[in-house]
Amino acid sequence: MGLSDLKNTLTKIFIHREEMQRDITYLRNAAASFRTAAGVCKRGVDSSRWAGESANIFTERYAGLAKSADSQAEECERIARKMEEVIAAFDRAERETQAQIRNFSSGGKG
């Protein structure tokens, strides 16, 4: 692997990290939207004057929607955290690549 290969690798790392940062922002915003939806579902519609099976079914469905939205928010957060771990690995790779470039540039003397 030569100096130009190392520089190309460094460029690729930087590009992918930037794309992933945008994706993480998107996922965090999606998680916030799901949490908002879950909150709306949890507050529900005032069905206190409803009675019988219809009221029970409506309440159960709303509760199910809230649980689903919470689950989706958690999944978005989980994926965002994993992507942040990948970015940390990119950062380590970038530092190592820069060290190798410095080593090659100095003729392998340090």
C-alpha positions as CSV (number, residue, x, y, z in Angstrom):
1,M,0.0,0.0,0.0
2,G,1.5,3.3,-1.1
3,L,1.0,6.9,0.0
4,S,-1.7,7.5,-2.6
5,D,-3.6,4.4,-1.5
6,L,-3.6,5.7,2.1
7,K,-4.8,9.2,1.0
8,N,-7.6,7.6,-1.0
9,T,-8.6,5.5,2.1
10,L,-8.7,8.6,4.2
11,T,-10.9,10.4,1.7
12,K,-13.4,7.4,1.7
13,I,-13.5,7.4,5.5
14,F,-14.3,11.1,5.6
15,I,-17.1,10.8,3.0
16,H,-18.8,7.9,4.7
17,R,-18.6,9.5,8.1
18,E,-20.3,12.6,6.7
19,E,-23.1,10.5,5.1
20,M,-23.6,8.6,8.3
21,Q,-23.8,11.8,10.4
22,R,-26.7,12.9,8.2
23,D,-28.4,9.5,8.6
24,I,-28.0,9.7,12.4
25,T,-29.6,13.1,12.4
26,Y,-32.5,11.7,10.3
27,L,-32.9,8.8,12.7
28,R,-32.9,11.0,15.8
29,N,-35.5,13.2,14.2
30,A,-37.6,10.1,13.3
31,A,-37.3,8.9,16.9
32,A,-38.6,12.2,18.2
33,S,-41.5,12.1,15.8
34,F,-42.4,8.5,16.9
35,R,-42.2,9.6,20.5
36,T,-44.5,12.5,19.8
37,A,-47.0,10.1,18.1
38,A,-46.7,7.8,21.0
39,G,-47.5,10.6,23.4
40,V,-50.6,11.6,21.3
41,C,-51.8,8.0,21.4
42,K,-51.2,7.7,25.1
43,R,-53.3,10.8,25.8
44,G,-55.8,9.4,23.3
45,V,-59.2,10.7,22.6
46,D,-61.6,11.4,25.4
47,S,-63.6,8.2,25.3
48,S,-64.8,8.5,28.9
49,R,-68.4,8.8,27.7
50,W,-68.1,5.7,25.5
51,A,-69.3,2.4,26.7
52,G,-69.2,-1.2,25.9
53,E,-67.1,-3.3,23.5
54,S,-66.5,-0.4,21.0
55,A,-64.9,1.7,23.7
56,N,-62.7,-1.2,24.8
57,I,-61.6,-1.9,21.3
58,F,-60.8,1.7,20.6
59,T,-58.8,2.0,23.8
60,E,-56.9,-1.2,23.1
61,R,-56.1,0.0,19.5
62,Y,-54.8,3.3,20.7
63,A,-52.7,1.6,23.3
64,G,-51.3,-0.6,20.6
65,L,-50.4,2.4,18.4
66,A,-48.6,4.0,21.3
67,K,-46.6,0.9,22.0
68,S,-45.8,0.5,18.3
69,A,-44.6,4.1,18.0
70,D,-42.5,3.7,21.2
71,S,-40.9,0.6,19.7
72,Q,-40.1,2.4,16.4
73,A,-38.5,5.3,18.4
74,E,-36.4,2.8,20.3
75,E,-35.3,1.1,17.1
76,C,-34.3,4.4,15.5
77,E,-32.3,5.2,18.6
78,R,-30.6,1.8,18.6
79,I,-29.6,2.1,15.0
80,A,-28.3,5.7,15.5
81,R,-26.2,4.5,18.5
82,K,-24.7,1.7,16.3
83,M,-23.9,4.1,13.5
84,E,-22.2,6.3,16.1
85,E,-20.0,3.3,17.0
86,V,-19.1,2.9,13.4
87,I,-18.2,6.6,13.1
88,A,-15.9,6.1,16.2
89,A,-14.3,3.2,14.3
90,F,-13.9,5.5,11.3
91,D,-12.2,8.1,13.5
92,R,-9.8,5.5,14.8
93,A,-9.1,4.3,11.2
94,E,-8.6,8.0,10.1
95,R,-6.0,8.6,12.9
96,E,-4.2,5.4,12.0
97,T,-4.2,6.2,8.3
98,Q,-2.9,9.7,9.0
99,A,-0.1,8.2,11.1
100,Q,0.8,5.9,8.3
101,I,0.8,8.8,5.8
102,R,3.1,10.8,8.1
103,N,5.4,7.7,8.4
104,F,5.5,7.3,4.6
105,S,6.0,11.0,4.0
106,S,9.0,11.0,6.4
107,G,10.5,8.0,4.6
108,G,9.5,5.5,7.2
109,K,11.5,7.2,9.9
110,G,8.8,7.8,12.5
